[in-house]
Amino acid sequence: MPSRPTIRRVSESVIIIGENLVTWRKLLGLTAEQVADRAGIARGTLARLEHGDGGASLNAFCSVVNALGQLNRLVDATDPYETDLGRARADQILPMRVRR
């Protein structure tokens, strides 16, 4: 099955996220090699992430975010229970065993 074209906003966001990774790395005084080593990924994979290449794996991305000390913030940002809508809808549609 052919892949769908990437939505422009997604492409722009991937580039901005890559720039943010570079900024975090520099704020922490880390080299790209240090971050790649701490994340357990190849230096080339880190370079692709930092340059907004959306083809890197989610695991590689999360490993870099963890190496930069920001994984908890990423997890919280994607947690539906951290939003009013998520909490309200969970009470309406999720069985009790799925809720936190």
C-alpha positions in Angstrom: 0.0 0.0 0.0 1.5 3.4 -1.0 2.2 5.8 1.8 0.1 9.0 2.1 1.9 12.3 1.6 3.0 14.0 4.8 0.8 16.8 5.9 2.7 20.2 5.8 2.1 21.0 9.4 3.6 17.6 10.4 6.7 18.2 8.2 7.1 21.7 9.8 6.7 20.3 13.3 9.3 17.6 12.7 11.8 20.2 11.7 11.0 22.4 14.7 11.3 19.4 17.0 14.7 18.6 15.5 15.8 22.2 16.1 14.6 21.8 19.7 16.7 18.7 20.2 19.7 20.6 19.0 18.9 23.5 21.4 18.5 21.1 24.4 21.8 19.4 23.5 23.6 22.7 23.4 22.0 24.1 26.5 23.2 21.0 28.3 26.7 21.4 26.9 26.6 18.0 25.2 28.2 17.1 21.9 26.2 15.1 19.3 28.5 12.2 20.0 27.7 12.2 23.7 23.9 12.3 23.1 24.1 9.5 20.6 26.2 7.4 22.9 23.8 8.1 25.9 20.8 7.3 23.7 22.4 4.1 22.3 22.0 5.2 18.7 24.3 5.9 15.8 25.5 9.5 15.4 23.9 9.5 11.9 20.5 8.7 13.4 20.8 11.6 15.8 21.8 13.8 12.9 18.7 12.8 11.0 16.5 13.5 14.0 18.2 16.9 14.6 17.7 17.8 10.9 14.0 17.0 10.9 14.2 13.7 9.1 10.9 12.1 10.1 12.1 8.6 9.1 13.9 7.8 12.4 12.1 5.4 14.7 10.0 6.4 17.6 12.4 4.4 19.8 15.4 6.4 18.6 13.5 9.7 19.2 12.5 8.7 22.7 16.0 7.5 23.5 17.4 10.9 22.5 14.7 12.8 24.5 15.6 10.6 27.4 19.3 11.3 27.0 18.4 15.0 27.1 16.4 14.5 30.3 13.1 15.4 28.8 11.3 12.1 28.5 8.9 12.7 31.3 7.8 15.9 29.7 7.2 14.1 26.4 5.2 11.4 28.1 3.1 14.0 30.0 2.5 16.0 26.8 0.9 12.9 25.2 -1.1 11.7 28.2 -4.8 12.2 27.6 -5.4 12.1 31.3 -3.5 15.4 31.6 -6.3 17.2 29.7 -9.8 18.1 30.8 -11.2 16.4 27.6 -9.2 13.2 28.2 -10.4 12.9 31.8 -14.0 13.7 30.9 -14.1 11.3 27.9 -12.4 8.5 29.9 -15.1 8.6 32.5 -17.7 8.3 29.7 -16.2 5.7 27.3 -13.4 3.6 28.9 -14.2 0.6 31.1 -13.0 0.9 34.7 -10.1 -1.6 34.1 -8.5 0.7 31.5 -8.6 3.9 33.6 -5.9 4.9 35.8 
